[in-house]
């Protein structure tokens, strides 16, 4: 079962950039995971977490780098992670930056909760996965840890290191790359939660070039984004209704409007205010579900067409090719070859 958890379009762009730097074709990757380039142009836009999970698989296959998530922090500019980075850049100390990281984590990714606390003679930054859509926890956690460490160094201009890093996933057969990238930290796997254990001396380290006059401006914008995330948009509510109604026939605008206790014209006008149409939302839901179903080998393409409310499989095939540039059969074959 998937959820409606999302992450910032900027976070998706960072992985896309990382893969490109390692030789992958970003346009091919976007097509493979069903993301329209226009979705990535809004710096405050949101992308479903399940699509970046699909991007991890495609990016690793395209680059041949199974440790791409560990290398991410060294490839990207760690202070380019959208509004959260700007807030942290203008905090007075690293401790305050950690506080804001934990407060605004959902802006970057709704599927991971980050908390910071002092435990004995150490400071612990903990990461806990909360989204069912994160099917590759090792990639999500590796990339977060890698980016956090790089960000600490960029913010302070000092070689901040962790005493210990505990990972909440099984110990890999070969840990040499983990040890190389995360040295000198002591590494532990199969832990209850992922934790960076830091010397508390780092907490009072000043953030370079922090401007106290800019801090409230960026924090205000972050607060607005967080409020939007916690208030479901009409677009999200319409998509939820479409998913619930896609059971063998196409849900009409009228039926969805009734379920939302709105008139058809009123619903259309409100969706226009959010920059979308009902047909766009229906297509997005169908595209996302089609990609998901095609990765499940026990469903035929005819079954999928029916589940998505198409009266004829041929209409589904044409729609899918328009969305992805590939037929459902070719997409499924490519997916199975890559996972073999």
Secondary structure, DSSP 4 states (H G I P E B T S, - for coil): -----EEEHHHHHHHHHHHHHTT--HHHHHHHHT--GGGGS-TT-EEEHHHHHHHHHHHHHHH--TTHHHHHHHHS-TT-SHHHHHHHHTSSBHHHHHHHHHHTHHHHBTTEEEEEEEETTEEEEEEEE--TT---HHHHHHHHHHHHHHHHHHHHSS----SEEE-SSPPPS--HHHHHHHTTSEEE-S-SSEEEEEEGGGGGPBPTT--HHHHHHHHHHHHHHHHHHHS--HHHHHHHHHHHH-SSSPPPHHHHHHHTT--HHHHHHHHHHTT--HHHHHHHHHHHHHHHHHTSTTS-HHHHHHHTT-SSHHHHHHHHHHHHSS-HHHHHHHHHHHH-
